[in-house]
């Protein structure tokens, strides 16, 4: 891995459902089958699947 490549790891706790939905949708940009989710739907699904924002990690690159 090049030395200038930087990854940062953050807990998902401070992010809103809207921000998390935007991050997830961004991850799937340019896929053959587009995937876009809105904040309200993301929040509902996240809660329904009993996931934890505290234990979820957001990884950013540069």
N, C-alpha and C positions, 0 to 999 in steps of 0.2 A: 504494500500500500504506500503510495507517495507520502512523503513527510508533510506536505501541505494539505492533505486530506484531514478534515476535522469533523468529528461527530460529537454532538452534544446530547446528553440524556437528561430528560426532564420528567418528573411525575406529571400525570395528566390533571392532577387536582386543581391547579389554578386556571385551567382553560374552561371556557363555556362550551355548552353543547354545540353552539353555532361554530365556534372556532375548531372544535374537534371534527365536526362534520366537514368543514372546509379542508382541514388537513387530510382526512381520509379521502375525500373526493379528489384532492390534488394528487394523491398517491396513485390514483387510477386514471389520470389524464393520459391520453394517447393510447389507451388500450383498445383493442378491436371492439369489445363490447363496453361502452362507456358505463361508468358507475358514478352516480351523483346522489348524495343524500343531504337532506336539510337538517338543521339543528334540532327541530322538534322530533323528527323521526329518529334521529341518532339518539337523543336523550331517552326516548321511549324504549328503543331496542336495547340500549345499554342497561337501563334499569331492569327490563324484563329478563335479561340474561344474567342478572345478579352479578355484574362486573363491578370492579372497584376502581374508581379514578385514582385513589391513593396508590394502588398497586399496578396501575397501567403506566407504560412508559411511552413518551414521545421522543423520537430520535430525529434530530435535525442535522443536516449536512451543509456546512458553510452557510 
